[in-house]
Amino acid sequence: MGISRVTHTMLTQRSVDRLQGSLGRLADAQEKLSTGKVLNRPSDSPADTAAAMRLRAGLRQQAQFERNASDGLGWLAQTDSTLQSMTSQLQRAHQLAIAGANTGGLSVAGREAIATELEVLRSSLIATANQTYLDRPVLGGTTAGGVAVNPDGSVAGDSGAVVRTIGEGIKVRVNLDATQVVGPGGQIFTQLAALANAVRAGDTTAIGEGITAVKAGVERVVTAQADAGTRYAQVEKAYQQSTDIEISLRTRLSDIEDADLAEASIEVSTQEVAYQAALASTARVIQPSLLDFLR
């Protein structure tokens, strides 16, 4: 059986290697404490790094869903406000039409006042139908133009759908087209103009037709508003779900990447003690000089 010979050089080298290892562990512990992360580079843990990359990709996706949903909520909120205003104005027009039907109790001046207010309401409705969100008319479909309804009451926008992806495989239309709200070719504006003329002329038959038309217009706008409200609720729910998912993903990412600061602080203290001990041991090992061996 051979006898292993341990030279001073071997002993010194081993001591230095252990000293370097202790210093490396101390540096790692200090890095975790200073960065607050246990993953500072892929080599720290390839498996955890891969998991963290997947989680970050999921976070980016959820963030995009949230932005899409937020934009959709903005569209639908503006649409709801527009339709609410249009409903109120049409209800006022309906009241005026009923008052105008009482031709026997109205003077020429009275009929003229009602007719004038109906014309003002028509112009106001056209302006309301052209309300915008981010400089795009909410009832204009996908038109590149700035209005959904022309000044003469004809429809300027198209029936294109503005769609937002608010979840995995979930897309929602966030706009309404003008035809859905005001009728084909801006029907309600034509009817209001005819109603104003009928009131001015005292034509009870035409006024009756106008009352029916305005009532139908109110119902059409209310139906459109209910549709927009249903979509708003859907998008709002998706936004909340996306937010919840994001919180869950961030929690899981934190579990993988973030260091326990109390534990990291203890680890630094432990490694400092170990390093100081290694320094002291190495100092004793390499202290003898060549003269010590020649004596």
Number of C-alpha atoms within 10 A of each C-alpha: 3 4 5 6 7 8 9 13 10 11 14 17 14 13 20 18 13 16 21 15 14 21 19 14 18 20 15 19 22 19 17 21 22 13 13 16 18 22 20 16 10 11 10 12 14 12 10 17 18 12 16 21 12 13 20 16 13 16 21 12 16 24 17 16 23 24 16 20 28 18 18 26 20 16 24 26 17 18 27 21 14 22 26 16 16 25 20 13 19 25 17 16 28 22 14 21 26 16 16 29 22 14 19 8 10 15 11 12 10 16 25 19 17 20 26 16 16 26 20 13 20 24 18 15 24 24 18 20 27 23 21 19 16 9 10 19 28 28 33 30 23 19 18 12 14 16 23 31 26 16 12 12 22 20 24 21 24 18 16 15 16 17 14 20 19 27 20 10 6 11 14 18 18 24 25 25 24 26 23 15 24 27 16 12 15 21 17 26 24 15 19 25 18 19 28 29 20 23 31 21 16 21 15 15 11 18 25 18 16 26 23 14 18 24 16 14 24 23 16 17 21 18 15 20 22 14 13 22 16 13 19 24 13 15 29 18 14 20 24 13 17 23 17 13 16 21 14 14 20 17 14 15 19 14 13 18 18 18 19 14 15 9 12 21 17 13 19 20 15 13 21 19 14 17 21 14 14 20 19 12 14 20 14 12 14 15 10 11 8 7 7 8 8 6 5
